[in-house]
Structure formats: C-alpha cells, structure tokens
C-alpha cells in the first residue's frame, strides 16, 4: 500500500471463539477489534513508510486461551511527489539565474540541481520549493534537472529536463583607419576595436562603390588579423583606384558572438605623373614639321593629347 492509504487488518479465529483480537507491530498495539462470526477486523492507516510486521493477538475467553498469529508483512510505500523546474529560459552569459524546483507542499529535505551530469549545487526545501542562484560560465544550451532527496514521507524523485539557453555577449565592432583617403600604392592601416576581453580574429572585406549609393556585387576579403587586448590591426595596399567600402567581420569566441562593423568608405586616389614636354620652345618656319616628346611616369599608360593653346593638334599613345 501507499502511505496514507487505509488498510483493513483481519484475523480469523477458531469457530466458537469470542472476545477480542489485538493487532500489533512488534510490541506496539495498533488497535483492538471484537470478534464477530469468527472474524475480527480493524481499519488502520500507517503513518510511516517501510515494512511493517503485523501480528494478531487473541485475548482469550473462558473457553479459549490467548494465542498469537504468525507475522504478516505489510510494505507501506512512500508518497511520490512531482518535481517541476522553473526559471528564465533565455539569459545572457554572465547573468545570474534563479532555478526553482516545486514539489508537494509537505515535502522536506533537499534538491540537487544538475546541468547534464554536473552538479550545480543543493538547496533546502521550504514550503514545497527549493531555489538555487547560478551563473553559467559557458554559452549554449544547458539541460537542467532537479533531483529530490526524499524524506520519511516522500520518495526520491527527479524532474524532467529544463532547457536554458545562454546567449553569448555582443561586442561592438568599430573600424577606423589612418585616414579616409590614400594614394594608390600606399599602405593603409585599419584598426578594429572590440570589448577588451574579446579574442579570436577579424576579417576585413572591401566592396567597390560604383557611385553614390551604388555598390558592386560581392565583397573581396582583404585578409585576417588576430584580436589582441580587444583590438585588431591590419595593413593593406590597394592596387586599383576608386572608392572602397570596408567592413570588419569579427569571428566571435566562447564568450562573444560573431559581429560585423558598420562600413567605412576609403578613397584610393590615382597617382599623379609629371609630364615633361620637349622641346619647351622652338622657332621654325611655317610648313616645317616638328617633333615633340613627352616624358611621363614609367608605369603610366594611356594617351597624350597635344594642344596649340586650346586647339587639339593630335593624340598619341604612351609607349615605353
């Protein structure tokens, strides 16, 4: 039977016996019942769980002497209580969480909380509840269970799993550079600032800006730099002129989530070549041909257009 259930104890005596039967557990008398038609019955409710060895003691009468029955074992099971966990389901890393286990209002003892197989701690039950404050050291999904110790009345019990999601922290990602403009061929150093405790890497991307509000499809990775003491530095030399939109993508780590900076536009200026025209001055007769030579930067390509005042007199390609 279960603790709290009523049990009817019955003793059968020899026909003709009258009087009373005393029911006992050991030397403790549970109660006395009168014999009727050879039977004595006693309704009884046990107040403690466990195995109880019951005997019936006939008190005797003028004809029959007192006698005792053989013992009969009765197992009284403890009550079963539900164990239900409650808490916030989603928190941020570093935030304290209160885990609460709710049981039967009469339950006493302790509740031990587990994250998987790892014990988080033990709390004492008061008025049917037990609470534990806990701060998770790692982000991700944590399945929490509560194991009730049991007491004299209630049996050991374990709750169903309770899922708590611990989010990583979010770090601001701010990108800066030596300047917003650089000449073609010059190195530009980008600096990304994150939370001081952040680790991992930052990858830098460049997107060509085709015009006001217009960006070329796709972004090109320029390279990756490690995060050190909350900063990542990266130097890059552009090989083509134009406007580039630069973003920094943080990899994230065990504590911080991946994040992307706002874009920073960089203008890469074309080089300026010095044009040297020879001869610089010359006197010739009308109708005579004259040749001009223009020296430009050795890497320059394209065309040179010659003018007489504002009048174009010819265009020739740049050669060696």
HUSULGI-V210371 format. One record per residue. N is the residue number from 0. RES is the residue in one small letter. PHI is phi in whole degrees, 0 to 359 (NA if undefined). PSI is psi in degrees with one decimal (* if undefined). OMEGA is omega in whole degrees, -180 to 180 (NA if undefined). Layout:
n->N res->RES phi->PHI psi->PSI omega->OMEGA
n->N res->RES phi->PHI psi->PSI omega->OMEGA
//
This chain:
n->0 res->x phi->NA psi->170.9 omega->178
n->1 res->x phi->254 psi->144.3 omega->-180
n->2 res->x phi->308 psi->129.5 omega->-178
n->3 res->x phi->101 psi->-17.3 omega->177
n->4 res->x phi->281 psi->143.4 omega->177
n->5 res->x phi->276 psi->136.8 omega->180
n->6 res->x phi->241 psi->136.4 omega->176
n->7 res->x phi->262 psi->115.8 omega->178
n->8 res->x phi->270 psi->131.6 omega->-176
n->9 res->x phi->230 psi->131.9 omega->175
n->10 res->x phi->238 psi->131.7 omega->178
n->11 res->x phi->254 psi->130.3 omega->-177
n->12 res->x phi->245 psi->170.5 omega->-180
n->13 res->x phi->297 psi->141.3 omega->180
n->14 res->x phi->305 psi->133.1 omega->179
n->15 res->x phi->98 psi->-16.4 omega->179
n->16 res->x phi->286 psi->138.9 omega->178
n->17 res->x phi->233 psi->175.0 omega->179
n->18 res->x phi->111 psi->-140.1 omega->-174
n->19 res->x phi->225 psi->156.4 omega->175
n->20 res->x phi->240 psi->133.2 omega->179
n->21 res->x phi->257 psi->128.5 omega->178
n->22 res->x phi->260 psi->134.4 omega->-173
n->23 res->x phi->227 psi->153.4 omega->164
n->24 res->x phi->241 psi->106.9 omega->-172
n->25 res->x phi->65 psi->-123.1 omega->178
n->26 res->x phi->261 psi->0.1 omega->-179
n->27 res->x phi->274 psi->123.8 omega->-180
n->28 res->x phi->276 psi->123.5 omega->179
n->29 res->x phi->277 psi->-31.1 omega->-179
n->30 res->x phi->163 psi->171.1 omega->-178
n->31 res->x phi->235 psi->139.5 omega->-180
n->32 res->x phi->229 psi->141.1 omega->178
n->33 res->x phi->283 psi->147.4 omega->180
n->34 res->x phi->275 psi->129.1 omega->176
n->35 res->x phi->227 psi->120.9 omega->180
n->36 res->x phi->54 psi->42.9 omega->175
n->37 res->x phi->80 psi->2.9 omega->-179
n->38 res->x phi->233 psi->143.5 omega->173
n->39 res->x phi->235 psi->126.7 omega->-178
n->40 res->x phi->235 psi->143.8 omega->-180
n->41 res->x phi->222 psi->113.0 omega->172
n->42 res->x phi->289 psi->135.6 omega->-177
n->43 res->x phi->210 psi->142.1 omega->177
n->44 res->x phi->241 psi->119.9 omega->180
n->45 res->x phi->285 psi->142.2 omega->180
n->46 res->x phi->254 psi->9.2 omega->176
n->47 res->x phi->216 psi->144.5 omega->180
n->48 res->x phi->277 psi->164.3 omega->177
n->49 res->x phi->122 psi->-170.7 omega->-179
n->50 res->x phi->268 psi->127.0 omega->-179
n->51 res->x phi->241 psi->125.5 omega->180
n->52 res->x phi->264 psi->111.8 omega->-173
n->53 res->x phi->260 psi->135.4 omega->171
n->54 res->x phi->232 psi->152.9 omega->176
n->55 res->x phi->248 psi->127.6 omega->-179
n->56 res->x phi->247 psi->113.2 omega->177
n->57 res->x phi->280 psi->128.6 omega->-175
n->58 res->x phi->281 psi->-12.8 omega->179
n->59 res->x phi->84 psi->169.4 omega->174
n->60 res->x phi->211 psi->-163.5 omega->-176
n->61 res->x phi->295 psi->-26.0 omega->-177
n->62 res->x phi->259 psi->-38.5 omega->-175
n->63 res->x phi->249 psi->136.6 omega->180
n->64 res->x phi->282 psi->157.2 omega->174
n->65 res->x phi->301 psi->148.8 omega->179
n->66 res->x phi->205 psi->163.9 omega->-179
n->67 res->x phi->237 psi->145.5 omega->176
n->68 res->x phi->276 psi->169.9 omega->168
n->69 res->x phi->289 psi->155.1 omega->-179
n->70 res->x phi->288 psi->144.9 omega->176
n->71 res->x phi->236 psi->120.7 omega->-179
n->72 res->x phi->278 psi->136.1 omega->176
n->73 res->x phi->235 psi->122.1 omega->179
n->74 res->x phi->265 psi->122.0 omega->179
n->75 res->x phi->252 psi->112.9 omega->-178
n->76 res->x phi->278 psi->148.1 omega->175
n->77 res->x phi->292 psi->160.2 omega->175
n->78 res->x phi->287 psi->155.2 omega->178
n->79 res->x phi->252 psi->127.9 omega->177
n->80 res->x phi->248 psi->143.2 omega->172
n->81 res->x phi->287 psi->150.2 omega->176
n->82 res->x phi->234 psi->114.6 omega->-176
n->83 res->x phi->239 psi->126.4 omega->179
n->84 res->x phi->267 psi->145.9 omega->171
n->85 res->x phi->216 psi->148.9 omega->177
n->86 res->x phi->183 psi->177.1 omega->169
n->87 res->x phi->298 psi->142.1 omega->-178
n->88 res->x phi->270 psi->-24.4 omega->-179
n->89 res->x phi->227 psi->126.7 omega->177
n->90 res->x phi->221 psi->168.5 omega->175
n->91 res->x phi->265 psi->150.3 omega->178
n->92 res->x phi->304 psi->132.8 omega->-179
n->93 res->x phi->94 psi->-9.3 omega->179
n->94 res->x phi->272 psi->136.8 omega->-180
n->95 res->x phi->281 psi->139.8 omega->-178
n->96 res->x phi->239 psi->137.5 omega->175
n->97 res->x phi->258 psi->116.6 omega->177
n->98 res->x phi->266 psi->130.4 omega->-178
n->99 res->x phi->233 psi->129.8 omega->174
n->100 res->x phi->251 psi->129.5 omega->180
n->101 res->x phi->249 psi->129.6 omega->-178
n->102 res->x phi->232 psi->-172.6 omega->173
n->103 res->x phi->301 psi->141.1 omega->-176
n->104 res->x phi->301 psi->-24.9 omega->-178
n->105 res->x phi->269 psi->-4.7 omega->-177
n->106 res->x phi->291 psi->143.2 omega->175
n->107 res->x phi->233 psi->177.4 omega->179
n->108 res->x phi->109 psi->-145.4 omega->-176
n->109 res->x phi->224 psi->162.5 omega->174
n->110 res->x phi->233 psi->130.1 omega->176
n->111 res->x phi->254 psi->129.6 omega->-179
n->112 res->x phi->262 psi->139.6 omega->-178
n->113 res->x phi->233 psi->142.9 omega->168
n->114 res->x phi->252 psi->98.5 omega->-170
n->115 res->x phi->66 psi->-121.3 omega->179
n->116 res->x phi->263 psi->-2.5 omega->-176
n->117 res->x phi->268 psi->126.2 omega->178
n->118 res->x phi->285 psi->129.8 omega->177
n->119 res->x phi->268 psi->-26.2 omega->-179
n->120 res->x phi->149 psi->173.2 omega->-176
n->121 res->x phi->238 psi->141.0 omega->180
n->122 res->x phi->232 psi->145.2 omega->179
n->123 res->x phi->276 psi->140.2 omega->-180
n->124 res->x phi->280 psi->133.5 omega->175
n->125 res->x phi->223 psi->122.3 omega->-179
n->126 res->x phi->55 psi->37.6 omega->174
n->127 res->x phi->83 psi->6.5 omega->177
n->128 res->x phi->227 psi->153.5 omega->176
n->129 res->x phi->222 psi->132.3 omega->-176
n->130 res->x phi->233 psi->145.0 omega->179
n->131 res->x phi->222 psi->127.4 omega->175
n->132 res->x phi->273 psi->133.7 omega->-175
n->133 res->x phi->215 psi->143.1 omega->176
n->134 res->x phi->239 psi->117.0 omega->-178
n->135 res->x phi->286 psi->142.2 omega->-180
n->136 res->x phi->265 psi->-11.1 omega->-179
n->137 res->x phi->227 psi->147.8 omega->177
n->138 res->x phi->278 psi->165.2 omega->177
n->139 res->x phi->120 psi->-166.7 omega->-179
n->140 res->x phi->270 psi->131.3 omega->180
n->141 res->x phi->235 psi->123.2 omega->178
n->142 res->x phi->262 psi->114.7 omega->-174
n->143 res->x phi->258 psi->135.7 omega->172
n->144 res->x phi->233 psi->154.8 omega->178
n->145 res->x phi->239 psi->127.2 omega->-179
n->146 res->x phi->248 psi->116.8 omega->-179
n->147 res->x phi->275 psi->135.0 omega->-176
n->148 res->x phi->289 psi->-24.9 omega->-172
n->149 res->x phi->84 psi->165.6 omega->176
n->150 res->x phi->211 psi->-162.1 omega->-177
n->151 res->x phi->294 psi->-22.6 omega->-176
n->152 res->x phi->254 psi->-38.2 omega->-174
n->153 res->x phi->249 psi->142.3 omega->-178
n->154 res->x phi->277 psi->162.0 omega->174
n->155 res->x phi->306 psi->141.2 omega->-178
n->156 res->x phi->209 psi->152.6 omega->180
n->157 res->x phi->232 psi->137.8 omega->-180
n->158 res->x phi->283 psi->167.4 omega->167
n->159 res->x phi->287 psi->161.6 omega->179
n->160 res->x phi->293 psi->143.3 omega->178
n->161 res->x phi->239 psi->120.7 omega->-175
n->162 res->x phi->271 psi->125.2 omega->175
n->163 res->x phi->241 psi->125.4 omega->177
n->164 res->x phi->260 psi->122.8 omega->-180
n->165 res->x phi->254 psi->113.0 omega->-178
n->166 res->x phi->279 psi->146.8 omega->173
n->167 res->x phi->291 psi->158.7 omega->175
n->168 res->x phi->288 psi->156.2 omega->178
n->169 res->x phi->249 psi->122.9 omega->179
n->170 res->x phi->259 psi->139.0 omega->171
n->171 res->x phi->293 psi->143.8 omega->178
n->172 res->x phi->238 psi->107.5 omega->-178
n->173 res->x phi->245 psi->126.0 omega->-178
n->174 res->x phi->253 psi->138.1 omega->177
n->175 res->x phi->220 psi->169.4 omega->179
n->176 res->x phi->209 psi->170.8 omega->-179
n->177 res->x phi->304 psi->-40.2 omega->179
n->178 res->x phi->200 psi->173.1 omega->179
n->179 res->x phi->268 psi->-1.8 omega->179
n->180 res->x phi->220 psi->146.9 omega->-179
n->181 res->x phi->211 psi->148.5 omega->177
n->182 res->x phi->277 psi->145.8 omega->179
n->183 res->x phi->306 psi->128.0 omega->180
n->184 res->x phi->98 psi->-14.8 omega->178
n->185 res->x phi->270 psi->143.9 omega->179
n->186 res->x phi->280 psi->139.1 omega->176
n->187 res->x phi->242 psi->131.9 omega->-178
n->188 res->x phi->258 psi->124.2 omega->176
n->189 res->x phi->260 psi->140.2 omega->178
n->190 res->x phi->234 psi->126.1 omega->177
n->191 res->x phi->249 psi->131.6 omega->179
n->192 res->x phi->248 psi->130.0 omega->178
n->193 res->x phi->232 psi->-174.5 omega->173
n->194 res->x phi->300 psi->144.9 omega->-174
n->195 res->x phi->301 psi->-28.2 omega->-177
n->196 res->x phi->271 psi->-4.8 omega->-177
n->197 res->x phi->291 psi->144.1 omega->174
n->198 res->x phi->232 psi->-177.8 omega->179
n->199 res->x phi->109 psi->-146.4 omega->-177
n->200 res->x phi->223 psi->162.9 omega->174
n->201 res->x phi->234 psi->127.2 omega->176
n->202 res->x phi->256 psi->135.6 omega->-177
n->203 res->x phi->256 psi->136.5 omega->-179
n->204 res->x phi->234 psi->144.8 omega->177
n->205 res->x phi->238 psi->136.0 omega->178
n->206 res->x phi->234 psi->132.1 omega->-179
n->207 res->x phi->285 psi->131.8 omega->177
n->208 res->x phi->265 psi->112.7 omega->-175
n->209 res->x phi->280 psi->-20.0 omega->-179
n->210 res->x phi->176 psi->-178.1 omega->180
n->211 res->x phi->305 psi->114.1 omega->178
n->212 res->x phi->77 psi->0.7 omega->-177
n->213 res->x phi->248 psi->127.7 omega->-179
n->214 res->x phi->234 psi->142.0 omega->179
n->215 res->x phi->293 psi->148.5 omega->-180
n->216 res->x phi->292 psi->135.8 omega->176
n->217 res->x phi->87 psi->146.3 omega->178
n->218 res->x phi->240 psi->141.6 omega->-178
n->219 res->x phi->260 psi->132.1 omega->176
n->220 res->x phi->284 psi->127.8 omega->179
n->221 res->x phi->270 psi->-27.5 omega->-179
n->222 res->x phi->151 psi->179.2 omega->-175
n->223 res->x phi->232 psi->144.3 omega->178
n->224 res->x phi->228 psi->144.3 omega->178
n->225 res->x phi->285 psi->151.5 omega->176
n->226 res->x phi->271 psi->128.3 omega->-180
n->227 res->x phi->226 psi->118.6 omega->-180
n->228 res->x phi->54 psi->37.0 omega->175
n->229 res->x phi->85 psi->6.6 omega->178
n->230 res->x phi->227 psi->154.0 omega->175
n->231 res->x phi->226 psi->129.2 omega->180
n->232 res->x phi->244 psi->141.6 omega->-177
n->233 res->x phi->211 psi->125.2 omega->178
n->234 res->x phi->258 psi->139.6 omega->-178
n->235 res->x phi->213 psi->143.1 omega->177
n->236 res->x phi->246 psi->118.6 omega->-179
n->237 res->x phi->282 psi->142.5 omega->-178
n->238 res->x phi->256 psi->-5.9 omega->177
n->239 res->x phi->225 psi->147.4 omega->180
n->240 res->x phi->278 psi->164.4 omega->179
n->241 res->x phi->132 psi->-173.2 omega->179
n->242 res->x phi->259 psi->129.3 omega->180
n->243 res->x phi->243 psi->135.9 omega->175
n->244 res->x phi->261 psi->115.6 omega->-174
n->245 res->x phi->256 psi->131.8 omega->173
n->246 res->x phi->233 psi->153.4 omega->178
n->247 res->x phi->242 psi->127.7 omega->-179
n->248 res->x phi->248 psi->115.3 omega->-179
n->249 res->x phi->275 psi->133.7 omega->-175
n->250 res->x phi->290 psi->-26.6 omega->-171
n->251 res->x phi->84 psi->168.3 omega->176
n->252 res->x phi->210 psi->-162.6 omega->-177
n->253 res->x phi->295 psi->-24.0 omega->-176
n->254 res->x phi->255 psi->-37.2 omega->-174
n->255 res->x phi->250 psi->142.2 omega->178
n->256 res->x phi->281 psi->156.5 omega->175
n->257 res->x phi->299 psi->147.1 omega->-177
n->258 res->x phi->205 psi->157.7 omega->-179
n->259 res->x phi->234 psi->139.4 omega->179
n->260 res->x phi->283 psi->167.2 omega->167
n->261 res->x phi->289 psi->156.9 omega->-178
n->262 res->x phi->285 psi->146.6 omega->174
n->263 res->x phi->235 psi->121.7 omega->-179
n->264 res->x phi->275 psi->132.9 omega->178
n->265 res->x phi->239 psi->131.5 omega->176
n->266 res->x phi->262 psi->121.9 omega->178
n->267 res->x phi->258 psi->111.5 omega->-176
n->268 res->x phi->277 psi->144.5 omega->173
n->269 res->x phi->292 psi->156.7 omega->176
n->270 res->x phi->287 psi->152.9 omega->176
n->271 res->x phi->255 psi->120.8 omega->-180
n->272 res->x phi->259 psi->144.3 omega->177
n->273 res->x phi->274 psi->129.6 omega->179
n->274 res->x phi->257 psi->122.1 omega->178
n->275 res->x phi->247 psi->115.3 omega->-178
n->276 res->x phi->259 psi->128.4 omega->175
n->277 res->x phi->231 psi->143.6 omega->-7
n->278 res->x phi->286 psi->157.8 omega->180
n->279 res->x phi->280 psi->-26.1 omega->176
n->280 res->x phi->206 psi->149.3 omega->-176
n->281 res->x phi->196 psi->142.8 omega->176
n->282 res->x phi->249 psi->121.3 omega->180
n->283 res->x phi->226 psi->162.2 omega->177
n->284 res->x phi->276 psi->150.0 omega->180
n->285 res->x phi->302 psi->133.9 omega->179
n->286 res->x phi->97 psi->-15.5 omega->179
n->287 res->x phi->276 psi->142.8 omega->179
n->288 res->x phi->279 psi->144.3 omega->177
n->289 res->x phi->225 psi->141.7 omega->179
n->290 res->x phi->255 psi->140.5 omega->177
n->291 res->x phi->243 psi->144.5 omega->177
n->292 res->x phi->236 psi->130.6 omega->177
n->293 res->x phi->245 psi->126.2 omega->175
n->294 res->x phi->261 psi->125.8 omega->176
n->295 res->x phi->236 psi->178.1 omega->177
n->296 res->x phi->305 psi->139.9 omega->-175
n->297 res->x phi->302 psi->-27.7 omega->-178
n->298 res->x phi->269 psi->-4.9 omega->-176
n->299 res->x phi->288 psi->144.3 omega->174
n->300 res->x phi->232 psi->-179.6 omega->178
n->301 res->x phi->109 psi->-150.2 omega->-177
n->302 res->x phi->234 psi->158.1 omega->172
n->303 res->x phi->240 psi->128.4 omega->178
n->304 res->x phi->253 psi->132.2 omega->-179
n->305 res->x phi->259 psi->141.2 omega->-179
n->306 res->x phi->233 psi->143.3 omega->168
n->307 res->x phi->253 psi->96.7 omega->-170
n->308 res->x phi->69 psi->-113.7 omega->178
n->309 res->x phi->253 psi->5.5 omega->-177
n->310 res->x phi->262 psi->123.4 omega->178
n->311 res->x phi->290 psi->133.0 omega->180
n->312 res->x phi->245 psi->0.8 omega->176
n->313 res->x phi->156 psi->158.3 omega->178
n->314 res->x phi->231 psi->131.7 omega->178
n->315 res->x phi->227 psi->147.9 omega->179
n->316 res->x phi->285 psi->154.5 omega->174
n->317 res->x phi->280 psi->126.6 omega->175
n->318 res->x phi->238 psi->178.0 omega->-174
n->319 res->x phi->330 psi->* omega->NA
//
